[in-house]
Amino acid sequence: MKDEYDLANAVRGKFHKPNLRLIPPVRLDPEVVDFLASRAEARGITLNALVNQLLKKDIELIEAAR
């Protein structure tokens, strides 16, 4: 590491994105991934698409029960 750094031409907030939405990673158990991956393959869709479909359906059921 240098003793000093020249920040004369630095730009504050150059990489700041105020409306950036971070999506946290979701960790699934291996057996869940295996099951869902086989179901997605059987349907001819991606694992991501299947998981989103299932979760959206669950959200509908939860909302309907309110």
KEDREN-319671 format. One line per 2 residues: number of its first residue (from 1); their letters; for each residue x, y, z of N, C-alpha, C. Coordinates in Angstrom, 1 decimal. Example, Ala and Ser with C-alpha at 12.3 -4.5 7.8 and 13.67 -1.06 7.14 Angstrom:
# KEDREN-319671
1) as) 13.2:-5.7:7.8:12.3:-4.5:7.8:13.2:-3.3:7.8 ~ 12.8:-2.2:7.1:13.7:-1.1:7.1:12.9:0.0:7.9 .
# end
This chain:
# KEDREN-319671
1) mk) 0.8:-1.2:0.0:0.0:0.0:0.0:0.9:1.2:0.0 ~ 0.5:2.2:-0.7:1.2:3.5:-0.8:1.0:4.3:0.5 .
3) de) 2.0:5.1:0.8:1.9:6.0:1.9:0.8:7.1:1.7 ~ 0.7:7.5:0.4:-0.2:8.6:0.1:-0.9:8.3:-1.3 .
5) yd) -2.1:8.7:-1.4:-2.8:8.5:-2.7:-3.3:9.9:-3.2 ~ -3.2:10.2:-4.5:-3.6:11.4:-5.0:-5.1:11.3:-5.4 .
7) la) -5.9:12.0:-4.7:-7.4:12.0:-5.0:-7.8:13.3:-5.6 ~ -6.9:14.1:-6.1:-7.3:15.4:-6.7:-8.3:15.3:-7.8 .
9) na) -8.3:14.2:-8.6:-9.2:14.1:-9.7:-10.3:13.1:-9.4 ~ -10.5:12.7:-8.1:-11.5:11.8:-7.7:-12.9:12.3:-7.9 .
11) vr) -13.9:11.5:-8.2:-15.3:11.9:-8.3:-16.1:11.2:-7.3 ~ -16.7:12.0:-6.4:-17.5:11.4:-5.3:-18.8:10.8:-5.9 .
13) gk) -19.1:9.6:-5.5:-20.3:8.9:-5.9:-20.4:8.4:-7.3 ~ -19.2:8.3:-7.9:-19.1:7.9:-9.3:-19.9:6.6:-9.6 .
15) fh) -19.9:5.7:-8.8:-20.5:4.4:-9.0:-21.8:4.2:-8.2 ~ -22.3:5.2:-7.5:-23.5:5.2:-6.7:-24.7:5.1:-7.6 .
17) kp) -25.6:4.2:-7.3:-26.9:4.0:-8.0:-28.0:4.1:-7.0 ~ -28.7:5.2:-6.9:-29.7:5.4:-5.8:-30.9:4.4:-5.9 .
19) nl) -31.2:4.0:-7.1:-32.4:3.2:-7.2:-32.1:1.7:-7.5 ~ -30.9:1.4:-7.2:-30.4:0.0:-7.4:-31.2:-0.9:-6.3 .
21) rl) -31.7:-2.0:-6.8:-32.4:-3.0:-6.0:-31.6:-4.2:-5.9 ~ -31.1:-4.6:-4.8:-30.3:-5.8:-4.6:-31.2:-7.0:-4.4 .
23) ip) -30.9:-8.1:-5.1:-31.7:-9.3:-4.9:-30.8:-10.3:-4.2 ~ -31.2:-10.6:-2.9:-30.4:-11.5:-2.2:-30.5:-12.9:-2.7 .
25) pv) -29.4:-13.7:-2.6:-29.4:-15.1:-3.1:-30.3:-15.9:-2.2 ~ -30.9:-16.9:-2.8:-31.7:-17.8:-2.1:-31.1:-19.2:-2.1 .
27) rl) -30.9:-19.8:-0.9:-30.2:-21.1:-0.8:-31.3:-22.2:-0.7 ~ -31.3:-23.1:-1.6:-32.2:-24.2:-1.5:-31.5:-25.5:-1.1 .
29) dp) -32.2:-26.4:-0.4:-31.6:-27.7:-0.1:-31.4:-28.5:-1.4 ~ -30.3:-29.3:-1.4:-30.0:-30.0:-2.6:-31.1:-30.9:-3.1 .
31) ev) -31.8:-31.6:-2.2:-32.9:-32.4:-2.7:-34.1:-31.6:-3.3 ~ -34.3:-30.4:-2.8:-35.3:-29.5:-3.3:-34.9:-29.1:-4.8 .
33) vd) -33.7:-28.7:-4.9:-33.2:-28.3:-6.2:-33.3:-29.5:-7.2 ~ -32.9:-30.7:-6.8:-33.0:-31.9:-7.7:-34.4:-32.1:-8.1 .
35) fl) -35.3:-32.1:-7.2:-36.7:-32.3:-7.5:-37.3:-31.3:-8.4 ~ -37.0:-30.0:-8.1:-37.6:-28.9:-9.0:-36.9:-28.9:-10.3 .
37) as) -35.6:-29.2:-10.4:-34.9:-29.3:-11.7:-35.5:-30.3:-12.6 ~ -35.8:-31.5:-12.0:-36.4:-32.6:-12.8:-37.8:-32.2:-13.3 .
39) ra) -38.6:-31.5:-12.4:-39.9:-31.1:-12.8:-39.8:-30.0:-13.9 ~ -38.9:-29.1:-13.8:-38.7:-28.0:-14.8:-38.3:-28.7:-16.1 .
41) ea) -37.4:-29.6:-16.1:-37.0:-30.3:-17.4:-38.1:-31.0:-18.0 ~ -38.9:-31.7:-17.2:-40.1:-32.4:-17.7:-41.1:-31.4:-18.4 .
43) rg) -41.2:-30.2:-17.9:-42.1:-29.2:-18.5:-41.5:-28.4:-19.6 ~ -40.2:-28.6:-19.8:-39.5:-27.8:-20.8:-39.2:-26.4:-20.5 .
45) it) -39.1:-26.0:-19.2:-38.9:-24.7:-18.8:-37.6:-24.6:-17.9 ~ -37.2:-23.5:-17.6:-36.0:-23.3:-16.7:-36.4:-23.5:-15.3 .
47) ln) -35.4:-23.9:-14.5:-35.6:-24.0:-13.0:-36.1:-22.7:-12.5 ~ -35.5:-21.6:-12.9:-35.9:-20.2:-12.4:-37.4:-20.0:-12.7 .
49) al) -37.8:-20.3:-13.9:-39.2:-20.1:-14.3:-40.1:-20.9:-13.4 ~ -39.8:-22.2:-13.2:-40.6:-23.0:-12.4:-40.7:-22.5:-10.9 .
51) vn) -39.6:-22.1:-10.4:-39.6:-21.6:-9.0:-40.5:-20.4:-8.9 ~ -40.3:-19.5:-9.8:-41.1:-18.3:-9.8:-42.6:-18.6:-10.0 .
53) ql) -43.0:-19.5:-10.8:-44.4:-19.9:-11.0:-44.9:-20.4:-9.7 ~ -44.2:-21.3:-9.0:-44.6:-21.9:-7.8:-44.8:-20.9:-6.7 .
55) lk) -43.8:-20.0:-6.6:-43.9:-19.0:-5.5:-45.0:-18.0:-5.8 ~ -45.3:-17.6:-7.0:-46.4:-16.7:-7.4:-47.7:-17.4:-7.0 .
57) kd) -47.8:-18.7:-7.3:-49.1:-19.4:-6.9:-49.3:-19.4:-5.4 ~ -48.2:-19.6:-4.7:-48.2:-19.6:-3.2:-48.7:-18.2:-2.7 .
59) ie) -48.1:-17.2:-3.3:-48.5:-15.8:-2.9:-50.0:-15.6:-3.2 ~ -50.5:-16.1:-4.3:-51.9:-15.9:-4.6:-52.8:-16.7:-3.5 .
61) li) -52.4:-17.8:-3.1:-53.1:-18.6:-2.1:-53.0:-17.9:-0.7 ~ -51.9:-17.3:-0.4:-51.8:-16.6:0.9:-52.6:-15.4:0.9 .
63) ea) -52.6:-14.6:-0.2:-53.4:-13.4:-0.4:-54.9:-13.8:-0.3 ~ -55.3:-14.9:-0.9:-56.7:-15.3:-0.9:-57.2:-15.7:0.5 .
65) ar) -56.3:-16.1:1.3:-56.7:-16.6:2.6:-56.8:-15.4:3.6 ~ -56.4:-14.3:3.3:-56.5:-13.1:4.2:-57.9:-12.7:4.5 .
# end
